[in-house]
Amino acid sequence: MPAGLQPAWVLHRRSYGDGGFLVEMFTLDQGRLSTVLRGARRKARGGSAAGLAQPFTPLLIEIGGRGDLKMLRRIEAVSAGIALPGRALFSGLYINELLMRMLPRYDPQPGLFAQYGALLPGLADRDSDLAIRTLELALLDELGYGLRFDRDSQGADIDQSAHYRFDPERGFTLSRFSHSEENAVVGAVISGDLLAEIHLWLTAGQNLSEQSRRELKHIVRIALARHLGDKPLRSRALLRASLAGKAAPTAALAEPVENITDGVLK
């Protein structure tokens, strides 16, 4: 790697000033940071700087400046961008928005960085949902909010014959309600045998049943919501707009994420 360059991915970009861009980056050495790309049409190795500073393209970048807003001085493509067709594109946008919302600035996360790069090419695969769950769980773990599927909130082993309620602050607590009563009474209730199945998937690569996949997605969404707050993820709104025929999938890259309101592109 040339001196002064570090691996990076673009999470998001929007117009900034006269012909420039404000680019949110996820870098190997410095974590998430905000950069300014001036003279975006100037030539860079592999194409124009504007053409390279796109999501899902592996990059090498050089940044400068002393403030929180860095200058993007140099940008090179490591290889061609990763093509994400159809639904996979929305999955990629979702992951990017999640990282933007949750990762603190200037906090390197090399393990998460490597996992992100490994995940992107497989988003078009049929089983990509589990890869997304793995990244979500890794993100929670890196931020100190990891989930334990083999222990309850008191530190006891999960009883496969019992039922547990998921509390994002405490973990899994014993519940006297069954899963069938969850919607009317207490919210996220899951059986101990499904928790054991999820634990074996995480630790030993065991396959997950469809029910376990649904429960895992529900639990992870509750855990993430605690940190995301009331502001909805706009990538989900764009997916709903696309499914309703109000936005084409290609609009996801042509328009900035913040230009989505109530599922419709501005």
Stockholm file with secondary structure:
# STOCKHOLM 1.0

chainA/1-266         MPAGLQPAWVLHRRSYGDGGFLVEMFTLDQGRLSTVLRGARRKARGGSAAGLAQPFTPLLIEIGGRGDLKMLRRIEAVSAGIALPGRALFSGLYINELLMRMLPRYDPQPGLFAQYGALLPGLADRDSDLAIRTLELALLDELGYGLRFDRDSQGADIDQSAHYRFDPERGFTLSRFSHSEENAVVGAVISGDLLAEIHLWLTAGQNLSEQSRRELKHIVRIALARHLGDKPLRSRALLRASLAGKAAPTAALAEPVENITDGVLK
#=GR chainA/1-266 SS CCTTCEEEEEEEEEEETTTEEEEEEEETTTEEEEEEECSTTSEEBTEEHHHHSCBTCCEEEEEECSSSEEEEEEEEESSCCCCCCTHHHHHHHHHHHHHHHHSCBTCCCHHHHHHHHHHGGGTTSTTHHHHHHHHHHHHHHHTTCCCCSSBCTTSCBCCTTSEEEEETTTEEEEESSCGGGTTTTTSCEEEHHHHHHHHHHHHHCCCCCHHHHHHHHHHHHHHHHHHHTTSCCHHHHHHHHHHTTSSCTTHHHHSCGGGEETTEEC
#=GC SS_cons         CCTTCEEEEEEEEEEETTTEEEEEEEETTTEEEEEEECSTTSEEBTEEHHHHSCBTCCEEEEEECSSSEEEEEEEEESSCCCCCCTHHHHHHHHHHHHHHHHSCBTCCCHHHHHHHHHHGGGTTSTTHHHHHHHHHHHHHHHTTCCCCSSBCTTSCBCCTTSEEEEETTTEEEEESSCGGGTTTTTSCEEEHHHHHHHHHHHHHCCCCCHHHHHHHHHHHHHHHHHHHTTSCCHHHHHHHHHHTTSSCTTHHHHSCGGGEETTEEC
//
